[in-house]
Amino acid sequence: MYKITFSKNADKVLRRMPRNLALKIAKKIKELANDPHGMRNVKRLTNHPGYRFRVGDWRIVYTVNDNEFFVHVINVKTRGEVYK
């Protein structure tokens, strides 16, 4: 199982969004800790060394360190904002 870490920006976004949506995204991030490469809705980013995970209209951008077994969540934004 991988350890999950959050950037300041991702943590701030999760704390400010509606609670029901934040709980839904947090549940998916916990599932991501079990297998960060093999989940559905995960794609490797082309202009960034990480991955993106889709939860409804929201995107979670993260990197994986397989040597130390941790996932670092970089950004959590809506579909239109995350790629800017």
Secondary structure by P-SEA (a helix, b strand, c coil): cbbbbbcaaaaaaaaaccaaaaaaaaaaaaaaaacccccccbbbbccccbbbbbcccbbbbbccccccbbbbbccccccccccc
